[in-house]
Amino acid sequence: MLARLALPLIAALLTAPATAQAQEIAVTGSSIIGDRANGTLRFPQAIAVGTDGNIYVGDQGTHVVQVFRPDGSFLRTVGEPGTRDGELTAVGALAAAPDGSLVVADGRNKIERFAADGSRITGWGGTGTAVGKFRFGGGRANDAGAGGGLAVGGDTVYVADSGNNRVQRFALDGTRGAEIVKPGVLSHPKGLAVRKTRLFVADDQNHRILVMDTGGRQLTTIGGGSGERPGQLNYPYGVALDPAGRVFVADNMNQRILRFSTGPSYPYKGRWGSYGTKPGQLAYPRGIAIDPSGNVYVTNTGNDRIDVYDRGGKLLRAFGRSGRAEGQFNAPFGAAADAAGYRAITDSNNGRVTILNPDGSVVSEWGSPAPGPTILPRPVAVAFDAAGTAYVLDQRRARIVVFSRTTGKPVRSIASQGRDGGKLLDPSAITISGGGTIYVADSGNKRIARFTTAGKHLGSIPDTGTLRGIAVSPDGTRIYAADAENRITVYDQAGQLLDDFGGTGSKLGKLNAPAQMTADAAGNLWVADRGNNRVQHFGPDGERLGSLGRRGTGPGEFIYPTGVSVDCRGTLTVTDAYNNRVQQFTLAAPSGGACRDLPALGRPPAPQMPTLPAPEGPLLTLKPLRTANVLRTRELPLRVGCDTVCSVTTRVTLAAKRGKKRVVVTATGPKVSVPAGETRIVRVRLTGAQAKRLPRGKAITANVDVTATASVGAPTTVTRQLRVR
């Protein structure tokens, strides 16, 4: 999505008069690519229905709670991205309290409580094992969700402390903390639900739902053990109860929702869902909530949407736009420009590289944006060589993946994970000199690694400290490195220290957690000053030339900008990482340089979704309601049921002897749709002529064949033989 801004407004904002502390960089226009939130979901995995009827969605990648009206239209957000009080990182769980407040479990191992209007009420927690401390975990993109579970009963908050394998209990204001389930019982507990004096825990790695009283005394378990069969569970993530006390479970790795009946035994009743992207299909469902009408809301996590079902598994509606859609981003970290003015953005959590036209529209996407990417598990930076070939730094696998410009497909890789020469560890940034030398900020090894574009290791500059950014001057004589000490260190080609500048602070020229950098055609340096939520502009020797931006969510504002590039047209591109968007600015005084033609950029085929085995066919039940007076009423009533949404057909063959002759009559029942976990009555009717053919008062055998067909899995047939009259 490309959102154009009013140029006079942005120009006025970004060309304000210079102050003693900051010289604003002059721009003449700006635009934003990608949605910050506004109904765009990025790995939603927590959900609650508020007392106001609105739907609250904890979105791990957007770092906020998104609020939707019951019809699915976007309303507002709760919280802001960040690490300060009232700010959120990865939302692992949330719950709505009876007083209208919202309780949120955040990846910083804290609980935040917000009022109905979104203002912060209080918060508590921190990392640790003592009562009142937590180990939720912040999640890692597509392959691991943030931990934690929450439920509110009256004025009591119950917390699944996933990393500590326990459950804690608090008053709504965070006081009166107590450990009610100690470590040793649960294994990585996730979702919670409370109903009267019963507490339900999704005991994730024990593949069960544990039922206890609200004091922590174990009562029973729900689920038929670990597995894929009906009633079994495979890493259950969420649990919820409807107004009647039925239990619904988000069966994460089985890609389905399970329904169990009411207590005290909670028998298995039904299921729905299978892996895929189509309507009604699921990809790693995690959060589940139920409204007062009994509608079931599911975070279809891998598909970035919310699905709404009735209690029988009928899909009622779905809402939310996917943060994997073209032109959307999930933690964009790196930016680079080629000699023709095209920009590449490393979309780290989506596992891909997005190529942008000069106007900000999407040219192509390289990599695998589907759930569980394998080509680029975590691309964090990118650089182009003189020929326009893209070199993408994959932090997870500690290697450089080289993409063909003309096909958009990977052709080879450079380096691998390790500490030896030519290997990388937690690399964070990449740049390529005009002469074709690749420089990598090898953060985990505290060095700058050097390679040719063919992949030959050229040695390293050692003892650089932990690096987060790297750039090289146009003539290749100066290498700039941004380190964890908030300095820019300058080296020559031989690795000798030439200079350093910066230092900790917020004034012009000072830095706070600087990230990636680039050098423009004039040799000036542009730095993503991440912790100060701005971009800074330096001369080749550290001259303080200006800054752009401040913390926020509006135009020209950033939350943790990480990547930066300046192209041949004078466009400054900034990856606004925690706002999940890219901002581009037209510089009023571009650095010079000329664009030149390069080969066209290829667009590879869309990535293929993985396939999983189809689930088992319906578990079908059959019960005759009456076997007497069948000939008189000309009707055989049957009750049929399925554990998943199915369509049922019925065929009845009646046979009897009439004198020495055997008479056979066949009748079929109407086709009936059966919701998951429900039953329906099928009435198989005889015509008058059929009834007359059968002898009255004689034994009649009825062979009943019922076949149930679901959207996935093989059909199931049940055959029963009955004696009717």
N, C-alpha and C positions, 0 to 999 in steps of 0.2 A: 504494500500500500504506500503510495507516494502522496504525502500531504503537503501542499504548497502553503507558505505563510505569506502574510501581507508584507511586502518588501519595506514600506516605510516604517512599519512597526519594528521589524527585526533590525533594520539599519539604525533606528533611534536607540534601540536597546544596546546594540553592540558597538556603537561609535560614540558612546557617552564621553564627555570631557575627561581628560587624564587627571588622575589624582596623584597624590604623593606616593601612594602605595601601588597603584596599578595603572598601566597605560593600555587602554582597550585596543585590541586589534581591529582595524577598520574593515568592514565587509559591506558589500552592496546588495546582498541577497542571501537567502537561506531556504532550506527545505528539510523535511523530516521523512525518513523512509522507515516504515514499520510502525506498528502500534505499540504503545507502552502497555496498556491494559485494555480497558474499554470493551470487554467481552472476548478478547483474544486470550486463549488459555495456553499455558505452557506447563505440561505435566501436572494437572490438577489431581490431588490425591486426598483431599479432605473436604467434607461437605456437611452442612447443617441447615435445618429449616428453622428460621427464627420465629419468635412469638409474633412478629409482624407479618408472617407469611412469606417473607422474602427468602431467597435461597443464597446462602453464604458458601463460597467456594474458596478453599485454601489452595493457592496456586504456587507450586514450588518454584517455578522458573520466573514468575512475575514478581515474587517477593511481596505480595500483598494478598488480602482477602478481597475477592471480587464479589459484588452483590448483584443479584439478578431478581427481577420480579418473578412471580410464579409462572408467567407466560414465557419466561426465558429472555426477556429483553434486559439489556444491561442497565444498571441503575447507578452504581458508584463503587468506590473502593474503600477499604478500611486498612489503615496503616500505610506506611511508606517504606520503600527499600532502604536498608541501612542497618547499623548495629547499635544505634543509640536507643534509649528508652522510647517505646512506642513505635519503633521501626522493626522491620521484619527481614529475615534472610530467606530461609526455606521453611514454608509452613507445613508442618507434619501432621497436625491435628487441630480441630476446632470443635467447639460445642456452644450451643445457644443456652443461656440461663433463663429461668422463668421470669426474671426481672427485666428481660430484654437486652441484657449485656451479652457480649461475645467473648469467649475465652479461647485463646490461641496458644498452641505449643510451637515455639520457634526453634530453628536450627541452632541458635546460640545457647541452647539448653536453658531457656527461660519461658515462663508463662507470661503472656500479656493479656490484660483484660480491657476491653473497650466498651464504651457506652453505645446505645443504639444509634447515636449520631456520628459514631466513629471516633470520638475523642477518647483519649486514654484515661482509664480509671486508676489502674495500678498494675504492677508486675512483680514477679518474684522468681527466684531460682538462681541458676548458675551451674557451672560444671562441677561434678563431684559425686560422691556416694553417700554423703550425710543426708538426713531427712531435709527436704526442701531443696536439694540439689538434684540435677538430672544429667542423663546422657542420652539425648534424643538422636543426635547426629543430623548433619545438614543435608544429606543426600548427595549423590554424584550423578547428575544428569539423568540419562535414560536407564542406567543399569542399577540404580539403587535409590530408593525413595528416602526422604527424611523420615525419621522415626517419631514415636510418640503416639499416644492415644488419649482422648478426653471424653468425659461424660459428666453431666451436671444433673444432680438430683436434689431438688429443693435448693438449699443454700450450701450444698457440698459439692466440691469438685474432685473427681477421681482422675488420676493421671497414670497412664501406662508409661513407665520409665523404661523404654525399650532396651537401651544399652546396659542398664543395671538389672534387667530381668526382674522387675518388681512392679507393684502398684502402690501409689501413695494417695493420701486423702487430705484435703484442705478445706477450710472455709473459703467462701467466695473471695474474700479479701487476701487470701494467701496465708492466713494465720492457722493455728491449730493443726500443723502438719503432722502426719502419722504414716508409718509404713504398715500397710494392712496385708500385703502379700510380699513376703520376703524372697530374696533370691533362692533359686533351687526348685521352684515350682513351675515357673514360666520360662519360656525360651523366646526372647525378643518379642514381647507382647506388643500389639499394635492397637487396633480399634477397641473401643469400649462402648457399652450401652448400659443404662441403668433403668430399672422399672420397679418401683416400690422398694422392696427390700432385696431385690436381686440385682447382681452385677454380672455382666457378661463380658468376657475378655477374649479377643481374638489372639489365641496363643500360637503365634505365627509359625515358629519352627517346630512346634509340637503337633501342628496340623490338626487343631481342634479348637472348639469354643469351650472355655472353662466357665462354668456357672458357679457363683458363690454368693453368699449373703454380703451385705454391704460392710460387714466387719472383716471380710476376707476368709470366712470359713467355706471350704469347698463343699459343693452340693452334688454336682453331676457334670458330665461333659456332653457336648453336642458334636456329632459327626462320627462317621464310621471308620475313622482312621485315615492314614495317609494314602492317597491314591486318586485315581481318576474315575472310579466307578460312581454311580449315583449314590449320593449321601456322604461320599468321602471328600476330604479337603486336601488342598495342596497350597500351603502358605496362605492361609486366610488372612486378609488385611483389615476388613471392616465388618462391623456387626451392628444391626439395628433391629428394633422391635416396632411392630405396627400397633395401633390402638387396641387390637384384640389380644395382643401378646404373642403373635407369631414372630418367629425369629428369621431374619434374612441376613445372609453372609456374602460378602464380596470374596469369592474364591479366586484369589489373584492369579496363580499360575495355571489354574484350570480354565481361565478365561470365561467365567460364568458366575451367575448368582444362584445361590441355594436357598431354599425355603424350608423351614422346619415348623412343625405345629407347636402348639402351646405346651406349657409345663404340666406336670412336673417332669415328664420324660422327654419332651421335645422331639418327637419322631420326625424322620425325614419325610417331606412331602413333594418337593418339586425343585426344578432347576431350569435355567434358560441361559442362552448365550453360547457363542463359539468364537474362535479367533478370527479377526478380520476387521475391515474398515467400513463395510457396508452398514446401512441402517439396521440396528438390532444386534450387530456383531460387536464384540468387545476386544479390547487389547489391554490386559493387565488392569482390571477393575480394582479399585482400592478403597475409595470412600463410599459410604452408603448412608442414606438418611430417609426418613419416612414422614410424610406430612399427616395432618389430622385426618385426611380423607383416605389414607392408606396408600397413596401413590409413592412409589419407590424411586428415589433419586440416586443415580450411580455416577461416580466419577469414572468415565471411560478414559482412563489415564493415558494410555498409549495413543489414543485417538484425539486427545485434547478436546474433549467435549463432555457434556453432561447428558446422559440418557435418562428419560423418565418412563417408568413402566407402571402398569397396574399390578396388583398382587399376583396375578396369573401370568406375568411375563409379557403382556401385550405392550409393545412400544407405543407410548402416547405422543411423545415429542422428544426432540433433542435440541440443545442450544450450546452456544459458545463457538467462536471461530478458532481454528487451529493455528498455534504459533509455529507450526511446520509448513504452513501454506507459503507459496511463493511470495517473496517480498516481506516476509516476517522473519524475526530473529529471536533467538533464545541465548542470551549472554554472548553477543558479538564482541570478540576480543581484538582481532587483528585487522589491519587495513593496509592496503598497498595499491599503488597506481602504476600502470605500465606506461610506455612511451607514447601510446596513442590516446591516453586520457581515460582508459577504462579502469575501474576500481574493483579490487577483490576484497571481500569481507569474510573473515573466518567466523562462521556461525557455530560457536564451540559446542553448545549443548545439542544442537541439531545435527552435528556431525557432517558439516558440509561447508563449501565455499560458495558464496553468492557473488556473481559478477554483475556489476552495475554499468549501465550506459552513463555518459556524461550528464544526462538529465535526471538520473536516479532510478530509471526503470531497470528492470531485471533483464539481463542478456541471457544468462545461463546459471545453472546450479551444478556444482561438481561435488561428488561424494554420495552419502547415503542419509537422507533426512528421515527415513523410516525408523520406527522404534528399534533400538539396539543396533546402531550403525556399526559397520565393521571396517569400512575403508578408512574412515577418519573418526576414531572414537572421541578425540578431543582436539580439534584443530584450534590453535591459539594464535598463530601468526602466519603471514604469507609474504613472499617477496617475488618480484619479477626480474628475470635477467634481461639483457639488451634485446633478445629476440622475442620477448613476450611470453616465455615459458614460465609457468607458475610453480613455485616451490613452497609447499605447505608444511608447516611445522606441527606435527602431531605430538602433543605433550604426553598423552597416555602411553603411547608406544615408543616415545623418545626417538622419533625418526623424522626425516624429511621425505614427504611424498611428492613426486614430480608429476605434474599433469600436462598432458599434451594440449597445446593451445587449440589445435584444430579439431580435436575430438572431445575434449573435456574429460578424458579418461586417464587414470593413473598409468604411467608407463614404467616407473621404477622408483626405488626408494634409496635414501642415503642415511647411513648410520643405524644404530640400534641401541638398545638400553644397556647401560653399564658404566663403569668407571675408568676403563682402559682408554688409551688414546684412540680417537676416532669414534668413541661411543658417547652417548648423551644421557643425562639424568635430569628429569624435570625441566626440560628446556622451555624458555618463555618468550623468546623473540628471535627474529631472523632478519638479515639484510644482505644484499648482494652489491658488491662494488661494480663500477663501470667496467673494470677489467675482468669480472667474472669470478671473484672470490666470494664464497658464502661465509658469513659470520653468524654464529649462533650464540645467544646468551644461554650458556650451559649452566643453568642456575644451581642444580643439585651438585654439580662438580666444582662450582665456584670458579669458572673459567670461561674464556671465549674460545669456542672451537671454530676451526677454519677448514673449509673444504673447497675443492674446485666444483664447478657445476656438473662435472662428470662423476663426482663422488669421491675423489681422492682426498684423503685426510692430509692437511697441510700443517698440522701442529696446533698448539693452543697458546693463548695468553693466560697464564695461571694466576691464582691468588687474587682474583678480581672481587671476591665477595659474592653475595647472592644478587644476581642480576635480574632485572625485569624489562629492560629495554636496550636496544642496540641500534646504531646508525653509523653510516660511513659517509665521509665527505665526497663530493662529486669527483674529485681527482684521486680518491682512494688513499690519501696520505694520513687522514685522521679518523680514528675509530672512537666513537662515543658510546659509553656504557652507563646506564642508569642503575644504581644499586640500592640495596635496602637501607643504606645510611643516608638516603635522600641527597645523594651527590650525583653529578654527571662527571665521570672520569674520562679523560682523553688520552689515547695511546697513539703511537705512530705505527707504521706497518710492521716494524720489528717487535712490537709489543712493549716498547719503552713508554713509561709514564711521562706525559707532556704537561698535563694540567688537570685541575678539577675545579668545579664551581657548583653552586647551589647551596645545599645545607637545609636544615629543617626549619620550616616556617610557612607562613601564608602570605607574606609580602611578595612583591614582584621579585622574581629571581630565586625565591626560596621554594622548596619542594616538600611534598608530603606523599610518600609512597608513589614515586614516579613509575610509570609503566612504559609502554612502547614509544618509540621516537622515529623521526625521519629527518633527513637532510634535504632541503630543496635545491633547485638548480643553482642558486646563488651561494650555497654552502651554509645557509642559516639552518638552525635546528628547531624543530617543533617537538614538544614533549607533552605527552598525556600525563598531566599532573593529577593523578587519580584521586588521591586523598583530599586535594583542594578542589576537586570537581571543576577543573578548568584545563585549558590548553595553554602552554607558555611558549613564547617565541624568543629564541636566543640567537645572537650572532655567533660566528665560528669560534670566537674566543670567550664565549659566555656572556656577551653583552646582553643586557636586559632590554628586549625590544617590545614586549607587551604580553598581554594575556587575554583570554576570551573565555567567558562562561562563569557560572556559579552553580551552587547546588540547587536542584529543583527538577521539576517535571515539565516545565514550559519550554517554548522555543529558546534556543541559546543557553539552556540550562542542562546540567548533566548530573548523573549519579554514577560515580566511578568510571569516568571515561578511560579507556584502556588502549585503544589503537588510534593511530593518526597517520594521514598521508596528505601530501600536496602534489597535485598532478600538473601536467604541462599547460593546462588551461587556467591555472590559478585557483583551483577548487580545493579547499581544505575539507577533508573528510574525517569525521571523528566517530568512533564506535562508542556509543553511550550505553555501556554494558548493562548496568542494572536497570535502565529504562528500556532495555531490549529493543533498541532502535539505533539507526545511524543518522547523524546530522551532517549536512554538507553546507559549506559557506563559500560564497564567491568573494575572494579577497580583493579589497580595493586597490592594493599595491602588490600584484603578483610578482613572483621572484624571477620571472623570465624563463627562458627555455622555450623550445618549439616542439609541438606535437609532430609525430611522424607516423606514417602508415605501418601497420603490422598485419599479419594474417588474421582472418576472421576468427572469432571465438566459437568453438564448437559447443553443441548442446547434446549431452549424452542422453540415452534413454532413461526414463524414470526408473528408479531402483525397484527391485522386486521385493514384495513383502515375503517374509518367511512363511512357510506352510507348516501347519501342525496337524497331527492325526485328527480325523473327525471324531467327535464324541460318540458315545454309545447311542443307539436308537432309544426311542421312548420306553420307559418302564410302564407297561400297560396293565391295568387291572380290569377285571370283568366280574360283575355280580348280577345274577338274575333277580329281578324284583318279584316276579310271580311266575309260577309254572302251571297253575291251575286255571281253568276256564279260558285257555288259549284259543280253542276252537270257537267257543261261544262269543268271545270278545274280538276274535280274529286279530289278536295282538300279543306279542311277546315283549314285555318291557325289560330292558337291560340297563344297568348302570355301568358306565365305562369311565375310566380315569387314566390320565397320563401324568408322569412326573415332569414333563416338559411340554411346551406348546406343541400341540399335535392336531392332526386331522384324522378322524376315525371313520372307517367304512366297515359295515357289518353284513354278513351273509349267513342265512340260516337255512339249513336243509332239514326238512321234516320227513320222516319215513315211517310207514306202518303197513301192516297186512290188512287187506280188505278181502275177506274170503281167502282164496288161494293166491290172490294177486298182491304184489308189493307195490304200494303207492308212494311216490316220492314227489315232494313239493319244495320249491326253492323260492325264498323271499329275501329281499335286500332292504336294509334300513337306510335312512337318509344319511348323507355325509354330515358329520358333526365336528365342529371345532371345539377343542377342549383346552382351556388354559392350563398352565403349569401348576401341578399340585391340586387340581380341581377335578370334579367328576361331572358328567352330563348323562341324562337319560336318553337312550336310543329306543325308539318304539318300532319294532319290526312288525309290519302289518301284512295280513293275508287278504287276498281278494275273496269275494264271496264264492267264486268258483273254486278257488284253492281250498277253502274251508270245507266245501261240500265233498271234495274228493277224499278227504281224510275221515276215517271211521270214528264215530263218537263212542266213548266208553272203552276204547282199545288203547293199548300202550302205544305211545308215539315217541319216537326218538328224535330229538332235535340236536343236530350238530351245528354249533355256533362258531363261526370264524370271524374274529375281529382283528382288523389291521390298523395300526397307528403309524402315521407318517409325519415326521418332523422336518424342519428346514435343513437340518444336517443329521448325519447318521443314517444307518440302515433302518428300513421299516421294521416294525415289530408285529408279530402275529400271535394271538392267543386263541387256542381252540378248546372249547368245552362241549361235553356231551350231556344233554339234559333229558329228563323224562317229563313230558308235558301231557296235558289232556285238555 
